Amino acid sequence: MQHVTIPQDRIGVLIGEGGETMREIESRAEVRLDIDSETGSVAVEKVGDPLTGLKAPDIVRAIGRGFRPEDALSLLEDDMRMLELVDLDAATRNKNDLRRQKGRIIGEDGRTRQLMEELSGASVVVYGSTVGLIGGPEQVRTARSAIEMILDGAPHGAVYSFLERRRSELNEGDLNYHEFPG
């Protein structure tokens, strides 16, 4: 059994309307969730396939870090899909710096975050003092690099150029893997 703690304001999202989200996670990940709504502690107990159950704590963690339940459940779609969290506290000096860096990552009207998602292929969520990423290893690595560039003070144009270049490289790599003889 594993324990995951999530923020109070995300417990309702984890449970869902009438317990719908919680039941879907339990069914698809083959686990039982015991949620303590007072502390935000969630006990995750595997009841079915142990390999499927290994993704359940990350699903709960993802919802706790601001992802929609559908995005968090996408972790079950492929063994390679992963959740990664970037701690913004480690990269900022104070609350004002944290607020400024979050603003740079999100961008005006959410445009930078949206472009990061489109060009990397990873889902990106900024919540509290973390940035959450869900995707395949290369997608997550690309989005994380873009975030680190922003945190290091790179101009947005340079970050967009990097993301476009990486997308082209990834697309070329996909073509090489799908060549069929004859």
N, C-alpha and C positions, 0 to 999 in steps of 0.2 A: 504494500500500500504506500502511495506517495501523497504528500501534502503540498498544496500550492496555496499561497495567500494572494488574494486579489483585492483591489480597492473596493470600499463599500459601495460606491456609485456604479460599479459594474456588476454587482451581484444580481440585480434585476435582469440585466441583459443575459447573464449566464443561465438563469432559471427560465427566462422567457415567459410569454403570456400563458398562464395556466400550467407552467412547467414544461411547455412544449420543447424549448431549446435543450433543457436538461435531459429530457427523455430521448431526444434525437441523438445527443452526444453519447448517452448510455447505450443506445441501440447500435449505432454505427461503429463506435470504438470498443464495444463489448466490455464496458466497465460499469461500476456503480459509483455515483457521486454522492457524497455526504457533505452538504453545504451548511456551514455555520454562518448565518447571515449577520450575527453580532460582530464576529471578528474578521470575517472575510476568508476564513480558512476552508479549503475544499479538500476533502480526503478522496483520493481516486483509487478505487480498488478494482483490479482486473478480475473479470468473471468469465471471459471467453478466451479467444485467441490472444495469447500473451504478446505476440508481435503487434497486433492491431492496438492492443491496450497501451503499448509503449508511447503512442502518439497522444493519448488522452491528456496527460499533464500539460503538454505544449498547447493543445486546443484550449484548455482552461486558461493557461497563462496568456495566450493570444487574445482571448476575449477580455481578460483582465487588463490588458495593455491597450485596449481600444479598438480591436478588430471586430467587425461584424461577425456573428456566428457562422454565416455562410463562408466567409473568407477563412475563418479558423478551421472549419470542417474540411476545407480543401486540403489540409495537411494529410488527410486519409486517402486522397486520390492517387498519390504516387509515393513510393518509398523514398524518393529523392527530395520531395518537398520538405522544407524546413522553416522553422521560426528562428529569427535572430533578433536580439534586442541591442540597440546602441544606447549606452548610458551617456546622456548629455551632461549630467552633473560632472563627470570626469573631464569633460572638454570645456567647461565654462568656469568663470571665476566667481560669479555671484548671480543673484536673481535677475538683475537687469541684463547681464550677459546671456543668461539662459533664455530669457524672453526674446532677446534680439536674435540669437541663433535659431530658436524655434521659428521665428518669423522668416528668417532667411531660408530655412528648409521648406517651410510651407509655401512661401512666396505670396505675391499679391493675388488675392482671390483664390489661393490654393494652386496656382499655376505651376510652381516649381515642383511641388509634390506630385501633381498630376503628370507632368512631363517625365518625372523620374519613374513613375509607374509605367507609363506608356513605353518609354525607351529601354527600360531594364527588364520589363516583364514581371517584376516583383510587386506585390501589394505593399504599400507604405502607409503607416499610420504614426502620427505624432501625438503622444498622450503623456501628460505629466512631464517627467524629465527623461523620457525615453522615446526612441524612434523604433517602431517594430517593423520587421520585414518578413514577408512570407513569399517563398518561391523556390525554384530549383537552386542548386549551389552557385551556378554562374550568375543567375539573375540576382541573387542575394549579394554575391560578391560585388557585382557591378553597382547596385544601389548603395551598398555600404561605402564603396570607394567614392561615389558622388557625394554622399553625406559627409565623409571625412574631408573632401575637398572644400565643401561649403564651410565646415567648422574651422578649417585652416585659413579661411578668408579668401578663397579663390572667387573670382568674378563669376556670376551666374552663366555668362556666355561661355566661359571655359568649361564649366561643368556640363552644359548642354552639348558642347562639341565632343567632350569625352563620352557622354552617354550615346550620342549618335554614332561615334566611331565604334564603340563596344557593340552596339546593336548590329552594325554592319558585320563586324567580326563574328558575332554569334550566329547571324543568319548564314554567312558563308560556311561556317562550321557545320550547320545543319544540312546544307546541301551536300557536303562531303560525306556525311553519314548515310544519306539516303540514295546513293548511287546504286543502280541495279545493273548487273551485267546483261548484255543482249538486248 
